[in-house]
Amino acid sequence: MIGQLLQLAGSVLGVLLLAFVCKQLGLGEDVRIGSEDEARRLAAEALCGFEATDLALDRAGIGALLRDGQGRVMLLRRHGAHFASRLLDSHAFARLDRNFLTIGTGEDSFGRVTLDLGDKAQVWASSLRHVGGGARA
């Protein structure tokens, strides 16, 4: 009986320790872009020298489109507990459905993401036609 209680106590302590470690590592958090400033910071971290002059943030914070002074367009999207980024080029895919813009980079491993850009969706879809030779919209 005492052995079983010790085993139960050890198991409970082990579970609590694992929960603590996960919390400290930030595992399981719902990662989102909370502001335009945060999107700008993430873009600058992803590509040194990228200074966004225009951006559209997904309403749910799962991604963003940013344009710099050189006309380059960066797509930020949530990837697990972090954000991944790609510069869009002529291989980019864009499809508009009302306020939603689905964007792909031409890389199968990066996949496509659908952003809710509200009234900015149509403007960005139109501008993506001219990125690096023309995206399909």
N, C-alpha and C positions, 0 to 999 in steps of 0.2 A: 504494500500500500504506500509506504513512504517513498519507495523507488518510483512508483507511478506519479506521485505528486512532484517529485524532483524532476522527472522527465517532462511533465506538463509545464512546470515553472521554467525550465530551460527552453522549451519550445516557445513559450510566450515571450521570454526575453529575447530569443533569436528573432522572432517576428518584429518585435518593437525596434530592435537594432537595425534590421533591414529597412524598416519604414523610415527611421531617422536618417540613414545613409541616403536613401532615395530622395528625401526632402532636401538634404544638404546639396545633392547633386542637381537638383531642379528637375528631376525626372517626373514625368506625368503632368507637368504644368501645361496649361493651355496658352501657348505662345502666340501673341498677336502684336501687330504694329499699332501702337497706341496714339501716335501723332505724326504729323508731317515732319517734325524735327527728327523723330526717331527713324523715319524712312530715309531721310537725307543722311543721317549718321550711318545707317546700315549700308547705303549705297557707297558712301565714301570709304567705309571699311572694306567693302567688296572689291572696289577698284580705286586704287590710289589716284587722286586728282579728279575724280568724278564729283562735280559740284552741280547738283540739281537746280535748274532754274524753273522747271515746271514739273508738277507731279499730280498723280491721281491715286488716292488711297482707297483700297477696297473698304466698303462699309463695315465689314466684319473684321478687318485688320489682318486678313490672311495673305495679303500681297499688296503690291503697288507698282505703278509704272512711273518712271522718272526720266526726264529729258535734261541733258546738260547744254551748256552754251555752244558746244560743237555739233549739236543735233543728234548725238548718240542717245538711244533709248535703252534703259535698263529695266528688266523685269525682276522684281523681288517676289519670292513666294516662300511660303512656309514649307520647311522640310524637316520633319520631326520636331525637335526642340530648338531648332535654329532656322535661319533663313538662307536660301540659296539665291543666287543672282545670275543673270545672263544678259549680255548685250544683244539686242535684237538686230538681225541683219535681213538680207533678202530672202532667207529661208524661213523667216518667221511666218506663222499662221495666225490669222485673226478672224474671228467670227463674232458679229454683233447680234444680240438678241435683246432688244429693248435697252434696259440699263445694264445688261450683262455683256462683258467682253471676254470671249474665250481666246487665250493666247497660247501658242506653242512656239518653240524655238527651232524646231527641225531636229532636235536631239531627242531620240526615243527615251534615253535615260532621264532627261529632265522632265519630260511629259508636258501635258497641257494644264493650264489653270484657268478657271472661270472667276473673273473679278466682278463684283457689283460696284460699278463706278458711278451709278446714278446718272445725272444729266451730263456728266463728262464722258460717258462711254462712247457716244457717237463722235465726239470731237477727236478722241484718241483713236478710234477705229479708222477714221478718215486720215489722220496723220500717220498711222502705221503703214498705209499704202505706199508712202514715200521713203520709208526707212530702208536704206541700203539697196534700193532698186525696186521695192514694192512688195508689201505683204498682201495676202489675199484677205478681203473682208466681205 
